């Protein structure tokens, strides 16, 4: 099972939010991938994604730096547009 951390939950109505949702749709469709964390500066968006995609066990990180240090993922995908 591959472990993935999503970097960026986006702000509602912005491109990064749409990217995060699309990535999660793709990842959740696979049986060999597990989302283990979401890093974002917008905690309300993370909670929305966790609820909508059944990711209660995914760790929430306050930013990409914390996820990189403690995420334990083999795959990282970024929705940041910077």
N, C-alpha and C positions, 0 to 999 in steps of 0.2 A: 504494500500500500504506500503510495507516494503522499507525503505530507506537504501541504501548500499553505502559505500565508498570503493574504490579499493586502496590498499596501494601498490604502486610500478607499474610503467609503463614499467620498464625494459630498457635495452639497446639493440638496434637492433641486432639480431643474438644470443642473450643470452637466456637461459632457462626462466628467469623471464619475458621476453617480450612475449614468447610463452604462459606462464601461464596467463598473463594479458589478452591476446587476447581470450584464451579459456574461462576464467571466464566471460569475457564480452559477448561472444557468448551465453553462458548458461544463463546469467542474462537477456540479451535482449530478449531471447525466452520466458520469463515469463511475464505475464501481471500484476502480483502482486508485482513486484519489480521495484524500480526506482533507477538508479545510480545518486547520488547527489554530488559525488566528487571523484576526483582521486588525490592521493598524490604521488609525485615523485620528485626526484632531477634532472630529465631530462625533462625539459619542452617541448622540441621538440617532445618527445615520447608521452607526454600527449596530445598535440595538434593533433598528428596523430590519436590517439585512439578516441579523441572527434570527429574528422572528420569522421573516418571510421565507428563509431558506432552511429552516430547521437546524441552525448552527449553535444551539445552546451550549455545547461543549467547547466551542471555539474561544480561545483566549482573546481578550480585547487589549490592544496595546495603544498607548497614547501617541505613538509616532513610529516611523519606520526604523528609527535607531534602536528602540527597545525591541521591536520585532526581530531585527537582525541579530541582536545580542542574545535573546532568549527564546526565539520562536521555534527552534528545532525543526525547521522545514527543510525539505530538499528542493522545493520549488517555491519561487516567489514571483508573483505577478503584480505589476504596478498599474494603477489607474490614474496616477498623477500625470498631469499634462505639462509638467515643468522639466 
